[in-house]
Amino acid sequence: MSYFLAEATSHWVHNLDPFLIQFNDNFGIRWYGLSYLLGFLAAYLLWRMYYKKGHSPLAPEDQSNLITYIILGVLIGGRLGYMFLYEAGREDLVESLGNIFLVWKGGMASHGGFLGVAVAVLLFARKYRFNHFLIGDLISSTAPAGLLFGRLANFINGELWGKVTNVPWAVIFPDAKDGMPRHPSQLYEAAGEGLFLLLYVQHRVWRNKVMQKIPGQLTGEMLIGYSIARILCERYREPDFEEDLVWGMSKGQLYSLGLIAAGVVIIVLARSRAARKLAATGGPQPPSSDQ
């Protein structure tokens, strides 16, 4: 412990402002809120590119409608997921529900966001008569961009910090109170869950054309890739509460195991559906708007 204290002063002390523009003590444009806007904007721009290049049947009007569904799915699912998966029993639930849309204050769970988006996909695909596997792929191909911006915002906020370490790039987070240098685990997650995964899914879209060949395959791959990155990165992240550990795993790692299982099931169903369609038609078919 004394060694860490002696070396702590050589590490950068986190002093980033959570506000991009601040009007008073509690009101302004926060980086956290801006990260969501950037994530949705990235998705919309990529979908426009897909449509122009023939990778997607969604016209601009359909894309706008889908964005609305996804925003609601992410916000509602993310907030409810945080309340029920992480904060159940710690805070007043009625008060928390009253603040459900205050996402710029933090308190979002990515696993809850995935569930909210899954519901949004099913509702959108049913209403507008699109292949739900294809809609899932379109969202999965852009979701890592939102994860990237979100984790960077976590770092700017100085929250969700890592475990104590003395690596040269360790950061001292004042809110951690103990003044110890810690892993900037938010940046690890930004790289793994965000940047690396984004490059992978974009490669699959543009070079492998997986959305056209096997709709649903990319969704399963993204869920598995995210989960593996989350499990690995959480080894360096300080658990929010020690009592959250289950079998030596954090809740985030435990929920990620469920996402891996979901990803495998989706891939199996997608491949089975594609094989049946191929057998029925005698050859590969382009993405269609029917169920």
C-alpha positions in Angstrom: 0.0 0.0 0.0 2.8 2.5 0.9 4.4 1.8 -2.5 1.2 2.8 -4.3 0.9 5.9 -2.2 4.4 6.9 -3.0 3.9 6.4 -6.7 0.4 7.9 -6.9 1.6 11.4 -7.5 3.3 10.4 -10.8 -0.1 9.5 -12.3 -2.5 11.8 -14.0 -5.4 13.1 -11.8 -8.7 13.0 -13.6 -10.1 16.6 -13.8 -12.3 16.5 -16.9 -15.5 18.5 -16.8 -18.7 16.4 -17.4 -20.2 19.5 -19.1 -19.5 20.5 -22.6 -21.4 23.7 -22.0 -22.6 24.6 -18.5 -25.3 27.2 -17.8 -25.6 26.8 -14.1 -24.7 24.2 -11.4 -27.1 21.5 -12.7 -28.0 22.5 -16.2 -26.0 22.4 -19.4 -24.9 20.1 -22.3 -23.3 17.1 -20.8 -20.9 14.8 -22.6 -22.9 11.8 -21.5 -26.1 13.1 -23.1 -24.1 14.1 -26.2 -22.7 10.6 -26.5 -26.2 9.2 -27.1 -26.9 11.8 -29.7 -23.6 10.9 -31.5 -24.4 7.2 -31.3 -27.9 7.7 -32.9 -26.4 10.0 -35.5 -23.7 7.5 -36.4 -26.4 4.8 -36.9 -28.5 7.1 -39.1 -25.6 8.0 -41.3 -24.4 4.4 -41.7 -27.9 3.3 -42.6 -28.1 6.0 -45.3 -24.8 4.6 -46.7 -26.2 1.0 -46.6 -29.3 2.1 -48.5 -27.4 4.0 -51.2 -25.0 1.0 -51.7 -27.8 -1.6 -51.8 -27.0 -3.2 -48.5 -30.4 -2.3 -46.9 -34.0 -2.0 -48.1 -34.8 0.8 -45.6 -35.5 4.0 -47.3 -34.7 7.3 -45.5 -38.3 7.6 -44.1 -38.0 4.0 -42.7 -34.7 4.9 -41.2 -36.2 7.9 -39.4 -38.9 5.7 -38.0 -36.5 3.1 -36.9 -34.3 5.7 -35.1 -37.4 6.7 -33.1 -38.0 3.1 -32.0 -34.4 2.6 -31.1 -34.2 5.8 -29.1 -37.2 4.7 -27.0 -35.8 1.2 -26.7 -32.4 2.3 -25.5 -33.6 4.9 -23.1 -36.4 2.9 -21.5 -34.6 -0.4 -21.6 -31.3 1.1 -20.4 -32.9 2.9 -17.5 -35.2 0.1 -16.4 -32.3 -2.4 -16.8 -30.2 -0.2 -14.5 -32.9 0.0 -11.9 -33.9 -3.7 -11.9 -30.5 -5.3 -12.7 -28.2 -3.1 -10.6 -30.1 -0.9 -8.3 -32.9 -3.1 -7.1 -33.2 -2.7 -3.3 -30.8 0.2 -3.1 -32.9 3.1 -4.2 -36.5 4.2 -4.0 -37.9 2.6 -7.2 -40.7 5.2 -7.6 -38.2 8.1 -7.4 -36.0 6.3 -9.9 -38.9 5.8 -12.4 -39.6 9.5 -12.1 -36.1 10.2 -13.5 -36.2 7.6 -16.2 -35.4 10.0 -19.1 -32.6 11.9 -17.3 -30.0 9.8 -19.1 -27.4 12.6 -19.0 -27.0 12.0 -15.2 -25.9 8.4 -15.9 -27.5 5.3 -14.6 -27.9 3.3 -17.8 -27.4 -0.4 -18.2 -26.2 -1.7 -21.6 -27.8 -5.1 -21.0 -31.1 -3.4 -20.3 -30.6 -1.4 -23.4 -30.1 -4.6 -25.5 -33.4 -5.9 -24.2 -35.2 -2.6 -24.9 -33.8 -2.6 -28.5 -34.9 -6.2 -29.0 -38.4 -5.3 -28.2 -38.2 -2.2 -30.5 -36.9 -4.4 -33.3 -39.8 -6.8 -33.0 -42.4 -3.9 -32.9 -40.9 -2.0 -35.8 -40.5 -5.1 -38.0 -44.1 -6.2 -37.3 -45.6 -2.8 -38.0 -43.6 -2.0 -41.2 -43.4 -5.6 -42.4 -39.6 -6.0 -42.5 -37.5 -9.0 -41.8 -36.8 -8.8 -38.1 -33.4 -10.5 -38.5 -32.3 -7.9 -41.0 -33.5 -5.0 -38.8 -31.5 -6.6 -35.9 -28.4 -6.7 -38.2 -28.8 -3.1 -39.2 -28.9 -2.1 -35.5 -26.1 -4.5 -34.5 -23.8 -3.0 -37.2 -24.0 0.4 -35.7 -24.5 -0.3 -31.9 -20.7 -0.4 -31.2 -20.5 3.2 -32.2 -22.9 4.1 -29.5 -21.0 1.9 -27.0 -17.8 3.7 -28.0 -19.2 7.1 -27.3 -20.9 6.0 -24.2 -17.7 4.6 -22.6 -15.7 7.7 -23.5 -18.4 9.7 -21.7 -18.1 7.4 -18.7 -14.4 8.3 -18.6 -15.1 12.0 -18.9 -17.6 11.7 -16.1 -14.9 10.0 -14.0 -17.3 7.1 -13.2 -17.1 3.3 -13.5 -13.3 3.4 -12.8 -11.0 0.4 -12.7 -9.2 -1.5 -10.0 -6.1 -0.2 -8.2 -2.9 -0.6 -10.3 0.4 1.1 -10.9 0.7 0.8 -14.6 2.1 3.9 -16.3 -1.2 4.9 -17.8 -3.1 4.6 -14.5 -5.5 7.4 -13.5 -6.4 8.9 -10.1 -10.1 9.4 -10.0 -11.0 11.9 -7.2 -14.5 10.5 -6.8 -12.9 7.2 -5.8 -11.9 9.0 -2.5 -8.9 6.8 -1.7 -6.6 8.7 -4.1 -5.2 5.5 -5.5 -4.1 5.1 -9.2 -6.6 2.9 -11.1 -7.0 1.3 -14.5 -8.9 3.6 -16.9 -11.3 0.7 -17.5 -13.7 2.9 -19.3 -11.2 3.3 -22.1 -10.5 -0.4 -22.2 -14.3 -0.9 -22.7 -14.4 1.9 -25.3 -11.7 0.1 -27.3 -13.1 -3.4 -26.9 -16.8 -3.0 -26.8 -16.7 0.0 -29.1 -13.9 0.6 -31.6 -12.7 -3.0 -32.2 -16.3 -4.4 -32.4 -17.3 -1.5 -34.7 -14.4 -2.3 -37.1 -15.4 -6.0 -37.0 -19.1 -5.6 -37.8 -18.3 -3.0 -40.5 -15.9 -5.5 -42.1 -18.7 -8.1 -42.1 -21.2 -5.7 -43.6 -19.0 -4.3 -46.5 -16.6 -7.1 -47.3 -18.4 -10.3 -46.3 -22.0 -9.0 -47.0 -23.3 -11.1 -44.2 -26.6 -9.2 -43.9 -27.6 -10.3 -47.4 -26.3 -13.8 -47.1 -27.6 -14.8 -43.6 -29.8 -12.1 -42.0 -29.5 -12.4 -38.2 -25.9 -13.8 -38.2 -24.4 -10.4 -37.6 -26.7 -9.8 -34.6 -25.5 -13.0 -33.0 -21.9 -12.2 -33.7 -22.2 -8.7 -32.3 -23.8 -10.0 -29.0 -21.1 -12.6 -28.6 -18.3 -10.2 -29.4 -19.7 -7.5 -27.0 -20.1 -10.1 -24.2 -16.5 -11.4 -24.6 -15.1 -7.9 -24.5 -17.3 -7.0 -21.5 -16.2 -10.0 -19.6 -12.5 -9.4 -20.3 -12.7 -5.7 -19.6 -14.6 -6.1 -16.3 -11.6 -8.0 -14.9 -10.0 -4.5 -14.6 -13.1 -2.6 -13.4 -13.9 -2.0 -9.8 -17.3 -3.6 -9.0 -19.9 -1.0 -7.9 -20.7 -3.1 -4.8 -18.8 -6.1 -3.5 -22.1 -7.8 -2.7 -22.9 -7.8 -6.4 -20.2 -10.4 -7.0 -21.7 -13.9 -7.9 -19.3 -16.8 -8.1 -16.5 -14.4 -8.3 -18.1 -12.6 -11.3 -19.6 -9.2 -11.5 -23.2 -8.7 -12.5 -22.0 -7.3 -15.8 -20.0 -10.5 -16.5 -22.8 -12.7 -15.4 -25.4 -11.0 -17.6 -22.9 -11.2 -20.5 -23.0 -15.0 -20.3 -26.7 -14.7 -21.0 -26.0 -12.5 -24.0 -23.6 -15.1 -25.4 -26.2 -17.8 -25.1 -28.7 -15.5 -26.9 -26.2 -14.8 -29.6 -25.6 -18.5 -30.2 -29.4 -19.1 -30.4 -29.9 -16.2 -32.9 -27.1 -17.5 -35.1 -28.5 -21.0 -35.1 -32.0 -19.7 -36.0 -30.6 -17.4 -38.6 -28.6 -20.1 -40.3 -31.5 -22.5 -40.2 -33.9 -19.9 -41.7 -31.4 -19.0 -44.4 -30.9 -22.7 -45.3 -34.6 -23.3 -45.6 -35.0 -20.3 -47.8 -32.1 -21.3 -50.0 -33.6 -24.8 -50.4 -37.0 -23.4 -51.3 -35.7 -20.9 -53.8 -32.8 -22.7 -55.3 -30.4 -19.8 -54.7 -29.5 -16.8 -52.5 -32.0 -14.0 -52.4 -31.5 -10.3 -51.7 -32.8 -8.8 -48.5 -36.6 -8.3 -48.6 -39.1 -6.4 -46.6 -41.3 -9.4 -45.9 -41.3 -11.4 -42.7 
